[in-house]
Amino acid sequence: MKRTLQNNKLWTLRRDNPIPLYMQIQELVLEHIQHGRFKLGDALPSYPWLSQHLGVADKTVRQAYANLRLLGVLEIRKGKGTFVARERWVAGNAQKEGMPQFSATDYSVGILAPVPQEGMEDVPMWRLFGALQATVLAERLDVVVFARPADLRGSGLSERIRDHRRVGGLVVMTPVDPDFLRRLQAFNVPLVLADQPAGDMVVDQVVFDHAGAARDLTYRLIGMGHRRIGFLRGDPAWAESEHESGFRHALGAAELPVPPAWVIEIRAALGETGEAAIDALLDEGITAVVATSASLASTVLACAARRGLSVPARLSVGVLLDRPCVGGSSSSPKLEGQLFETSTLASRTLKRLQELRAGHDPLPRRDVIAAERLIGETAATPAAL
């Protein structure tokens, strides 16, 4: 084992810290990467070694590593172990157009969001979380993750903002209320809400135009001649409501009907229940569907194929995406899409933090990011979405 891995001083946990042990391990790994102790492609300690050294259960280390793998920080090589990912953190990422160029590395960025858990890779928030982590690390800044932002004392937020890491900016990715926002603003550090509109609250926001994307996508389908358009939304969330608002706005402007049976909500895992709901929608004689996620669009394509409906000749499928479709062959189904670029939102959010730290344009503002249109995007198979 490398000398770095054997350095006991590098692997210590605070038992009196209210932060869960697996999260402390995550922060240790990130800190070692950010300070150059582990480089791209370096091996990390094995589960047994680290759990024995730290005096924690093996599953605690596994959870920490699994979460970092979801963020793209780590990768598993079968039969060899766990390594720092070689692809995502390549040198030069920070030089992409529009990426904020911080001039110093003497502060860290705090991200308030639930840490992604294994099995939730397709939840859009987790990919945005990963994009924020990637952008911050590309700028060689420290990341401090607060996984329980609703409980300031339980998360240790107050103490950690004031500790030696000097949190110089906060990105909030979880719904906030006015009281919680006031408590955050009392820390007197730059604060930006990312992809979580704050209503009438006075605070900097960088958000996707979810309603606008759904509206434009629906207009696209109307322009193709569709008059019977269904809508599929996922688990209840503010973004889903925004999507539906844009969908209804476009149909209302075109004086087209939206019967209740044409708007379907599918909760949690799709499975047979989701397919049955989509079959019921197709039974209504609709000619186009707007889906609010890749998984919903994938199931629509599968149901259409089972029924012998060609796409887009007999059924057009529009989808709101937070990652590009996987390329396929010329015979693959074609989708109309609107793409939310999480990397764009992440870079704009950090750029806004930079502006606030520098004192430029200190008045709160809302930065709305439009979706990129993907016309006739090809998907290899329904599962490839």
Buried (B, 14 or more C-beta within 10 A) or exposed (E): EEEBBEEEEBBEBEEEEBBBBBBBBBBBBBBBBBEEBBEBEBBBBBBEBBBEBBEBEEEBBBBBBBBBBBBBBBBEEEEEEBBBBEEBBEEEBBEEEEBBEBEEEEBBBBBBBBBBEEEEEEBBBBBBBBBBBBBBBBBEBBBBBBBBBBEBEEBBBEEBBEEEBEBBBBBBBBBBEEEBBEEBBEBEBBBBBBBBBBEEBEBBBBBBBBBBBBBBBBBBBBEEEBEEBBBBBBEEBEBBEBBBBBBBBBBEEBEBEBEEEBBBBBEEEBEEEBBEBBEEBBEEEBBBBBBBBBBBBBBBBBBBBEEEBEBBEEBBBBBBBBBEBBEBEEEBBBBBBBBBBBBBBBBBBBBBBBBBBEEEEEEBEEBBBBBBBBEEBBBBBBEBB
